[in-house]
Amino acid sequence: MTTAGNAEPYLTIRPRSGWAALNLLEVWQFRDLLFSLAGRDLKLRYRQTALGAAWVILQPLMAAGIFSFVFGSVAKLPSHGVPRFLFTYAGLLAWNAFSSTLGRASTCLVGSSQLVSKVYFPRLVLPLSTLVSTFIDIAVAFAMMLVLMALYRQPLHWVILLLPVWMGLICCLAMGAGLYASALMVSYRDVGYIVPVLTQFLLYASPVAYALADVPAHLQSVYVLNPLCSLLEAFRGSILGMDFPAIGSLVYAAIVSILAFVIGAFAFRKMERRFADVI
Amino acid sequence: MSSKESSGDLAVSVRGVSKSYTIARNRTSHVTLTEAMLHRLRRPFAREPQDTFWALNDVNFDIQKGDVVGIIGRNGAGKSTLLKILSRITEPTAGQIDLFGRVGSLLEVGTGFHPELTGRENVYLNGQILGMRKKEIDREFDAIVEFSGVEAFLETPVKRFSSGMAVRLAFAVAAHLNPEILVVDEVLAVGDLQFQRRCLGKLDEVSRQGRTVIFVSHDMRTLRNLCPRGVYLRDGCVAAVGPMEDLIRAYTSEQEHDGTRLPVASGPVMIRRFDVRQSDERRAVIDGSDPFEVTVDFELIHDVNLFRLGIYLKTALGDTIARSFTTDWRPELEDLAAGHYRATLSVPGCLLMPGVYRLGLHASRYGIDTYIRDADVQCEITVMPPASYNTAHPAEHVDAAVLLRDGWNVKRRNPDDTSGNTQRHQTTFPAIAAPAAGVG
């Protein structure tokens, strides 16, 4: 070896084993790429659509309309003192944050297989970049929420300041699951079929278009095992000034959500070294 | 490779690098879906038997700063795996690589190019994908655009670009990466002639700035011109390290064929041998002046009617140039009795442009069953220029496959003479341009 006189190597490549550090510093160094990928997704999303970005507003409005009709007019569930449409819209707003974070994050690796197999970059950049689109969707839908509340003359409460907390926890939970699912999907495309089915199931198993109080009492203790349940209720409570779920169930949901994110991120890092070989 | 006199500075040190893949062994073949599902039902959790395949096996070499190093070896020798490890896309199974400088890699031109985005948007996205910061791209943007020559189309979605334009823009971005170590896979086989030359020039310039280039190509001419030194990989191991000329000689004289392990059996057909011979020697490198023979030894387990066997001749990029079957001119060969056969096809000399070609074997019954597809059994040949062919401009990339023998007749002619007689005045002739595909 003729290494004499050489400085320390700039970089050493050797096999890793076991758990790896998240290395968020490196993700930060690639922040330009993260935002460019997000920008690309945004630019492409509504290309060649007649209504363009209007869909960001139309989609949740239409969904809320259908849910209000089915759960309010057909199933005749109560809306607990707030206008039915607002009740459903608020639930869907939080739900969409969860489902689009999960959906986008879980498919991002397989959808960018060409990038993964041909270029190096911290792989976490891909799922994290999907958050940008989701946040923009949420911001627009939230602005619409405020407009709706003005139309319905629904008063604002100071608890609305807690919204970012619930939103953050919901995204943590969804991102944790999404990271895990995306890494698994590299080897097992089955995950791509399971995630939408489970998401659909969760939509009905969580108090999105109905309230936890409408669930039969003996089932409620099972319901709150789903961390999304308390988070959705808390989210809606903060916007519309309704009752909050029990503090214990909120603490539980917060811990589960943060754990889900941490576990998901580390599992992703552990599995990522096989991505390029398998994808 | 420490013989470079100027400096003893290492750029890359590869120590004992190995990479293994597990591959599922030939699973029990199920003819029908039902059968496959039944098998799965009977043994739902049975793991498919797995083999370990060593793509790289204890690879060691050093590269000095400022070297331009070519990596040669046939398909499957581990070249791409090595580049992927060097560019951190995948990890080695064992060993260590020390890199003394920032690595930029270009394993494929235009990775991440999105057809719906405009040229400008793609320059930024692609640059960042290759590891540049936005500020760097801002700084280099004008140079990139000028290099690519597509100024007029910056605001046009790339899907409306010709393939040549897209490739030019993509390469221009990559050429302005400024890493200390540049890793380039076979990417120069694209674009038109003039652009090719500019790319080679750029790589040359990069190395003269004291940066290190690691380069993989199947094109021996490019390698010889660009890379003074090289690494020769064979079956995942370093076969030789040294001056490129020596490596190319070693590589071409090995007369190894590419890929397929014979015998291959399918249906009633068993292929025992499939190779290319010239002057009664098995060859991977063909002298372009002389004819060569494609030889297929096969066995039929039982009598077969409507049978045909033949080859597809394809360019390195996969375009079919010719297809020739045993029965093309001799329908009586369609009915063959069980037994051993040798089929030879004689291909005339001076037919192919110098370059790399693939021969794919095909065996089937007309319209009934295909036993061997040309992608399954292949061999690769490199055709060298015929003896008197003009090879003074080796960097020129020619996008053509068929060679026409010297049929040009060039004489002086008098422009005032309309009778067609040739006279003494010098006239300019239209340049004999190679048909460059995909030029914008």
Boltz contact constraints between the chains, C-beta under 6 A:
constraints:
  - contact:
      token1: [A, 2]
      token2: [B, 2]
      max_distance: 6.0
  - contact:
      token1: [A, 2]
      token2: [B, 8]
      max_distance: 6.0
  - contact:
      token1: [A, 6]
      token2: [B, 10]
      max_distance: 6.0
  - contact:
      token1: [A, 9]
      token2: [B, 98]
      max_distance: 6.0
  - contact:
      token1: [A, 9]
      token2: [B, 99]
      max_distance: 6.0
  - contact:
      token1: [A, 9]
      token2: [B, 100]
      max_distance: 6.0
  - contact:
      token1: [A, 10]
      token2: [B, 99]
      max_distance: 6.0
  - contact:
      token1: [A, 10]
      token2: [B, 100]
      max_distance: 6.0
  - contact:
      token1: [A, 10]
      token2: [B, 101]
      max_distance: 6.0
  - contact:
      token1: [A, 11]
      token2: [B, 99]
      max_distance: 6.0
  - contact:
      token1: [A, 12]
      token2: [B, 98]
      max_distance: 6.0
  - contact:
      token1: [A, 13]
      token2: [B, 97]
      max_distance: 6.0
  - contact:
      token1: [A, 14]
      token2: [B, 96]
      max_distance: 6.0
  - contact:
      token1: [A, 15]
      token2: [B, 91]
      max_distance: 6.0
  - contact:
      token1: [A, 15]
      token2: [B, 92]
      max_distance: 6.0
  - contact:
      token1: [A, 15]
      token2: [B, 93]
      max_distance: 6.0
  - contact:
      token1: [A, 32]
      token2: [B, 128]
      max_distance: 6.0
  - contact:
      token1: [A, 32]
      token2: [B, 133]
      max_distance: 6.0
  - contact:
      token1: [A, 32]
      token2: [B, 134]
      max_distance: 6.0
  - contact:
      token1: [A, 33]
      token2: [B, 128]
      max_distance: 6.0
  - contact:
      token1: [A, 36]
      token2: [B, 125]
      max_distance: 6.0
  - contact:
      token1: [A, 36]
      token2: [B, 128]
      max_distance: 6.0
  - contact:
      token1: [A, 40]
      token2: [B, 125]
      max_distance: 6.0
  - contact:
      token1: [A, 44]
      token2: [B, 116]
      max_distance: 6.0
  - contact:
      token1: [A, 47]
      token2: [B, 116]
      max_distance: 6.0
  - contact:
      token1: [A, 115]
      token2: [B, 112]
      max_distance: 6.0
  - contact:
      token1: [A, 118]
      token2: [B, 107]
      max_distance: 6.0
  - contact:
      token1: [A, 118]
      token2: [B, 108]
      max_distance: 6.0
  - contact:
      token1: [A, 118]
      token2: [B, 111]
      max_distance: 6.0
  - contact:
      token1: [A, 119]
      token2: [B, 111]
      max_distance: 6.0
  - contact:
      token1: [A, 119]
      token2: [B, 129]
      max_distance: 6.0
  - contact:
      token1: [A, 120]
      token2: [B, 87]
      max_distance: 6.0
  - contact:
      token1: [A, 120]
      token2: [B, 88]
      max_distance: 6.0
  - contact:
      token1: [A, 120]
      token2: [B, 89]
      max_distance: 6.0
  - contact:
      token1: [A, 273]
      token2: [B, 91]
      max_distance: 6.0
  - contact:
      token1: [A, 276]
      token2: [B, 89]
      max_distance: 6.0
  - contact:
      token1: [A, 276]
      token2: [B, 90]
      max_distance: 6.0
  - contact:
      token1: [A, 277]
      token2: [B, 90]
      max_distance: 6.0
